[in-house]
Amino acid sequence: MGAEADRARALDAPRLPRVERRTTWSGDEVWHTWPLRWADRTARSLLLAALGIGGLAAAYLLPLLLHRPPALGPGITLRAIGVALLLLAAFVAPASRSYRLGAAYCVVLHAVGTAAMVLMVATPLVGPTTYGMLDAVEFATFGALLVAWLLVRMRHPLTILVVVVGYAMAGAAFFSRLLPQLREQLAVDAWAEQGSATDEALTRWVLIALALGLVLLAWWLDGWMRALLPVANVAEPPASDGPGPDDAVSERPGREGDRQRLRYAVVTVLLGLDPFAIVLAIAAKQPTAHGRISSDDDWWASIVLAIATARLTLVLVALTAALIWVQNGEFRASL
């Protein structure tokens, strides 16, 4: 009886998986016991940082090593490599689809501005150029990269607007007031500037340091913005790229006040009153104790918020670039 009871208990016990011992190390399939997830959030963040740093170095730092004035071929090659790395960084970024597309669009704008800057520096095709013209293009192209980074790493539109305003103010002060005085001290003969990389290196290192400080400010500010003004699915239609952070909150039917604010937001964005459209769209997307707005209303509010934020950002950068262009009308040396 005891042997039969032991045999019955052995049959009822859960069976453990059979482990086969192998005599060679090459035969152990480690990935069966230790699964690795490709392109999880941590891996994509590391890829984003690596590709972003590589693209920034290829587009801004390595061209400083070229002979002055730089030849057209090497300058275009280095900047094309930088743009390709930056596009890959936007592709692998751990962000929603709309944010990645917006970042890729900013990188394309950067590539257009970089091509114009190479033509102004290395060829006589554009004609006589002024220091203000070159500084304006430099400011605008680097601003596009800054906005691209904010799109793939930040989420709140007010964070992007605050950082862009700070970038515009600091850039206008540096390029319009400080840099002309530094140029007078660095080169007594302004026509000799083209044979030296000092001016270009100073400009780019200042822009990189400014961008680093603004990114750190945005990293701190974005947490406060999300806590004070939570906005779900910013610039991303619901269910277009996976569940959003507020999908656990139940939807509520659109109330009259929400619909009215949404109508005002659409009208203001059509009229070009982007600051008012941003305020109204954020107010319409605010979650309440009764839940959040319906998917259709949330989609319209997201589109209004994305268009108003992008257009206001472009206007700020364009107006600052025009101010820099006009402030310094001194001509550079021709080829």
C-alpha positions as CSV (number, residue, x, y, z in Angstrom):
1,M,0.0,0.0,0.0
2,G,2.8,2.4,0.8
3,A,4.5,1.8,-2.6
4,E,1.2,2.3,-4.4
5,A,0.6,5.6,-2.5
6,D,4.1,6.8,-3.3
7,R,3.6,6.0,-7.0
8,A,0.3,7.8,-7.1
9,R,1.8,10.9,-5.5
10,A,4.6,10.8,-8.0
11,L,2.1,10.7,-10.9
12,D,0.1,13.7,-9.4
13,A,3.2,15.8,-8.9
14,P,3.9,18.5,-11.5
15,R,6.5,17.4,-14.0
16,L,9.6,19.5,-14.3
17,P,11.0,20.3,-17.8
18,R,13.7,17.8,-18.8
19,V,17.1,19.4,-19.1
20,E,19.5,18.0,-21.6
21,R,23.2,18.3,-20.7
22,R,25.5,19.1,-23.6
23,T,29.1,18.5,-23.7
24,T,30.1,21.5,-25.9
25,W,29.6,25.2,-25.2
26,S,28.6,25.9,-28.8
27,G,25.6,23.7,-28.5
28,D,24.0,25.7,-25.6
29,E,21.2,27.8,-27.1
30,V,21.4,30.6,-24.5
31,W,18.6,32.7,-26.1
32,H,16.0,30.0,-25.3
33,T,16.6,30.4,-21.5
34,W,17.5,34.2,-21.6
35,P,15.2,35.9,-24.1
36,L,16.4,39.3,-25.4
37,R,14.0,41.8,-26.7
38,W,15.2,43.7,-29.7
39,A,14.5,47.5,-29.8
40,D,13.0,47.9,-26.3
41,R,12.8,51.4,-24.9
42,T,16.3,51.2,-23.2
43,A,18.0,49.9,-26.4
44,R,16.3,52.5,-28.5
45,S,17.3,55.3,-26.2
46,L,20.9,54.2,-26.4
47,L,20.7,54.0,-30.1
48,L,19.2,57.5,-30.3
49,A,21.9,59.0,-28.2
50,A,24.7,57.2,-30.1
51,L,23.3,58.1,-33.5
52,G,22.5,61.7,-32.4
53,I,26.0,62.3,-31.1
54,G,27.5,60.7,-34.3
55,G,25.4,62.8,-36.6
56,L,26.2,66.0,-34.6
57,A,29.9,65.3,-34.8
58,A,29.8,64.5,-38.5
59,A,27.7,67.6,-39.4
60,Y,29.2,70.2,-37.1
61,L,32.6,69.1,-35.6
62,L,34.4,67.2,-38.3
63,P,34.0,69.9,-41.0
64,L,36.1,72.1,-38.8
65,L,39.1,70.0,-39.6
66,L,38.9,70.7,-43.3
67,H,41.3,73.1,-45.0
68,R,40.0,76.7,-45.2
69,P,38.1,77.6,-47.3
70,P,36.6,74.1,-47.3
71,A,36.3,72.2,-50.6
72,L,32.8,71.3,-51.8
73,G,33.2,67.5,-51.9
74,P,34.4,66.8,-48.4
75,G,32.0,69.3,-46.9
76,I,29.0,67.7,-48.6
77,T,30.1,64.2,-47.8
78,L,30.5,64.9,-44.0
79,R,27.2,66.7,-43.8
80,A,25.4,64.0,-45.8
81,I,26.8,61.3,-43.3
82,G,25.6,63.5,-40.4
83,V,22.1,63.9,-41.9
84,A,21.9,60.1,-42.5
85,L,22.8,59.4,-38.9
86,L,20.3,61.9,-37.6
87,L,17.5,60.4,-39.8
88,L,18.4,57.0,-38.3
89,A,18.2,58.5,-34.9
90,A,14.8,59.8,-35.5
91,F,13.7,56.4,-36.9
92,V,14.8,54.4,-33.8
93,A,13.7,57.0,-31.2
94,P,11.4,55.6,-28.4
95,A,8.6,58.0,-29.3
96,S,5.2,57.8,-31.1
97,R,5.0,57.7,-34.9
98,S,3.9,61.3,-35.2
99,Y,6.8,62.6,-33.1
100,R,9.3,60.5,-35.2
101,L,7.8,62.0,-38.4
102,G,8.1,65.5,-37.0
103,A,11.7,64.9,-36.0
104,A,12.5,63.5,-39.4
105,Y,10.9,66.6,-41.0
106,C,13.1,68.9,-38.8
107,V,16.2,66.9,-39.9
108,V,15.2,67.4,-43.5
109,L,14.9,71.2,-42.9
110,H,18.3,71.0,-41.3
111,A,19.7,69.3,-44.4
112,V,18.3,72.0,-46.6
113,G,19.8,74.8,-44.5
114,T,23.1,72.9,-44.3
115,A,23.2,72.6,-48.1
116,A,22.6,76.3,-48.5
117,M,25.4,77.1,-45.9
118,V,27.9,74.8,-47.8
119,L,27.1,76.6,-51.0
120,M,27.6,80.0,-49.4
121,V,30.9,79.0,-47.8
122,A,32.5,76.8,-50.5
123,T,31.2,78.1,-53.8
124,P,30.5,81.5,-55.4
125,L,27.0,80.4,-56.6
126,V,25.1,82.4,-54.0
127,G,27.1,85.5,-54.6
128,P,28.5,87.9,-52.0
129,T,27.4,86.8,-48.5
130,T,27.3,88.7,-45.3
131,Y,28.1,87.6,-41.8
132,G,24.5,88.1,-40.8
133,M,23.3,85.8,-43.7
134,L,25.6,83.0,-42.7
135,D,24.8,83.4,-39.0
136,A,21.1,83.3,-39.7
137,V,21.3,80.1,-41.7
138,E,23.5,78.5,-38.9
139,F,21.0,79.5,-36.3
140,A,18.0,78.2,-38.2
141,T,19.6,74.9,-39.1
142,F,20.8,74.2,-35.6
143,G,17.4,75.2,-34.2
144,A,15.8,72.5,-36.4
145,L,18.0,69.9,-34.8
146,L,17.1,71.2,-31.3
147,V,13.4,70.9,-32.1
148,A,13.9,67.4,-33.5
149,W,15.6,66.3,-30.2
150,L,12.8,67.8,-28.2
151,L,10.2,66.0,-30.2
152,V,11.7,62.6,-29.7
153,R,12.6,63.1,-26.0
154,M,9.9,65.5,-24.6
155,R,6.1,65.2,-24.7
156,H,4.5,68.4,-23.6
157,P,4.1,71.2,-26.3
158,L,4.7,74.0,-23.7
159,T,8.1,72.5,-23.0
160,I,9.1,72.8,-26.6
161,L,7.8,76.3,-26.9
162,V,9.6,77.5,-23.7
163,V,12.9,76.0,-25.0
164,V,12.5,77.5,-28.4
165,V,11.8,80.9,-27.0
166,G,14.9,80.6,-24.8
167,Y,16.9,79.5,-27.9
168,A,15.6,82.4,-29.9
169,M,16.5,85.0,-27.2
170,A,19.9,83.6,-26.5
171,G,20.7,83.2,-30.3
172,A,19.6,86.8,-31.1
173,A,21.8,88.1,-28.2
174,F,24.8,86.1,-29.2
175,F,24.7,86.5,-33.0
176,S,23.6,90.1,-33.0
177,R,25.5,91.6,-30.2
178,L,28.3,89.4,-28.8
179,L,29.7,87.7,-31.9
180,P,30.4,90.8,-34.0
181,Q,32.5,92.2,-31.1
182,L,34.3,88.8,-30.8
183,R,35.1,88.8,-34.5
184,E,36.8,92.2,-34.2
185,Q,39.0,90.9,-31.5
186,L,39.8,87.5,-33.1
187,A,40.7,88.9,-36.6
188,V,41.9,92.4,-37.1
189,D,41.4,92.0,-40.8
190,A,37.8,90.9,-41.4
191,W,38.7,89.7,-44.9
192,A,41.1,87.1,-43.4
193,E,38.3,85.3,-41.5
194,Q,37.6,82.9,-44.4
195,G,41.1,81.4,-44.1
196,S,40.6,80.5,-40.4
197,A,38.3,78.1,-38.7
198,T,38.3,80.1,-35.4
199,D,35.1,82.0,-36.1
200,E,33.3,78.9,-37.3
201,A,34.5,76.8,-34.3
202,L,33.5,79.4,-31.8
203,T,30.0,79.7,-33.3
204,R,29.4,75.9,-33.3
205,W,30.8,75.3,-29.8
206,V,28.6,78.0,-28.4
207,L,25.5,76.6,-30.2
208,I,26.3,73.1,-28.8
209,A,26.8,74.4,-25.3
210,L,23.6,76.4,-25.5
211,A,21.6,73.4,-26.8
212,L,23.0,71.2,-24.0
213,G,21.9,73.7,-21.4
214,L,18.4,74.1,-22.9
215,V,18.0,70.3,-23.1
216,L,18.8,70.0,-19.4
217,L,16.3,72.8,-18.7
218,A,13.7,71.0,-20.8
219,W,14.3,67.7,-19.1
220,W,13.6,69.4,-15.7
221,L,10.7,71.5,-17.0
222,D,8.9,68.7,-18.8
223,G,8.2,66.8,-15.6
224,W,6.5,69.9,-14.1
225,M,4.5,70.5,-17.3
226,R,3.2,67.0,-17.4
227,A,2.2,67.2,-13.7
228,L,0.6,70.6,-13.8
229,L,-1.0,70.4,-17.3
230,P,-1.4,66.7,-18.2
231,V,-2.2,66.2,-21.8
232,A,-2.9,62.7,-23.2
233,N,-1.9,61.6,-26.7
234,V,-0.2,64.9,-27.6
235,A,-0.1,65.2,-31.4
236,E,-0.9,61.5,-31.7
237,P,-4.3,60.2,-32.8
238,P,-5.7,57.6,-30.4
239,A,-4.6,53.9,-31.1
240,S,-2.3,54.9,-33.9
241,D,0.9,53.6,-32.4
242,G,-0.1,51.6,-29.3
243,P,-1.9,52.6,-26.1
244,G,-1.2,56.0,-24.7
245,P,-0.4,56.9,-21.1
246,D,-4.0,57.7,-20.2
247,D,-5.8,54.9,-22.0
248,A,-6.8,53.4,-18.6
249,V,-9.0,56.5,-18.0
250,S,-12.5,56.0,-19.3
251,E,-13.9,58.1,-22.0
252,R,-16.7,60.5,-21.3
253,P,-19.2,61.9,-23.9
254,G,-18.3,65.3,-25.2
255,R,-19.8,68.0,-23.1
256,E,-21.0,71.3,-24.4
257,G,-18.1,73.2,-22.8
258,D,-15.5,70.8,-24.4
259,R,-17.1,71.0,-27.8
260,Q,-17.3,74.8,-27.6
261,R,-13.6,75.1,-26.6
262,L,-12.7,72.7,-29.4
263,R,-14.6,74.8,-32.0
264,Y,-12.8,77.9,-30.8
265,A,-9.5,76.1,-31.0
266,V,-10.1,75.1,-34.6
267,V,-11.2,78.6,-35.5
268,T,-8.2,80.2,-33.9
269,V,-5.7,77.8,-35.6
270,L,-7.3,78.6,-38.9
271,L,-6.9,82.3,-38.3
272,G,-3.3,81.9,-37.3
273,L,-3.8,82.7,-33.6
274,D,-1.6,79.9,-32.5
275,P,-1.1,80.8,-28.8
276,F,-4.8,81.0,-28.2
277,A,-5.3,77.7,-30.1
278,I,-2.7,76.0,-27.9
279,V,-4.4,77.2,-24.7
280,L,-7.8,76.1,-25.9
281,A,-6.6,72.7,-27.1
282,I,-4.8,71.9,-23.9
283,A,-7.9,73.0,-21.9
284,A,-10.1,70.6,-24.1
285,K,-7.7,67.7,-23.6
286,Q,-7.5,68.0,-19.8
287,P,-8.6,64.9,-18.0
288,T,-11.3,65.4,-15.4
289,A,-12.8,63.3,-12.6
290,H,-15.5,62.1,-15.1
291,G,-12.9,60.8,-17.5
292,R,-11.5,62.2,-20.7
293,I,-13.0,63.5,-23.9
294,S,-14.1,61.1,-26.7
295,S,-11.6,59.7,-29.2
296,D,-12.9,61.9,-32.1
297,D,-12.6,65.1,-30.0
298,D,-9.2,64.1,-28.7
299,W,-8.0,63.5,-32.3
300,W,-9.1,67.0,-33.4
301,A,-7.6,68.6,-30.3
302,S,-4.3,66.7,-30.9
303,I,-4.2,67.9,-34.5
304,V,-4.9,71.5,-33.5
305,L,-2.2,71.3,-30.8
306,A,0.4,69.8,-33.2
307,I,-0.2,72.4,-36.0
308,A,-0.3,75.4,-33.6
309,T,2.9,74.3,-31.8
310,A,4.8,73.5,-35.0
311,R,3.8,76.7,-36.7
312,L,4.6,78.9,-33.7
313,T,8.0,77.3,-33.3
314,L,8.8,77.9,-37.0
315,V,7.7,81.5,-36.7
316,L,9.9,82.1,-33.7
317,V,12.9,80.6,-35.3
318,A,12.3,82.4,-38.7
319,L,11.8,85.8,-37.0
320,T,15.0,85.5,-35.0
321,A,16.9,84.4,-38.1
322,A,15.7,87.4,-40.0
323,L,16.7,89.7,-37.1
324,I,20.2,88.1,-37.1
325,W,20.4,88.5,-40.9
326,V,19.6,92.2,-40.8
327,Q,21.7,93.1,-37.7
328,N,25.1,92.3,-39.4
329,G,25.4,93.4,-43.0
330,E,29.2,93.2,-43.3
331,F,30.3,91.3,-46.3
332,R,32.6,88.3,-46.0
333,A,35.6,87.7,-48.3
334,S,34.7,86.3,-51.7
335,L,36.3,83.2,-53.2
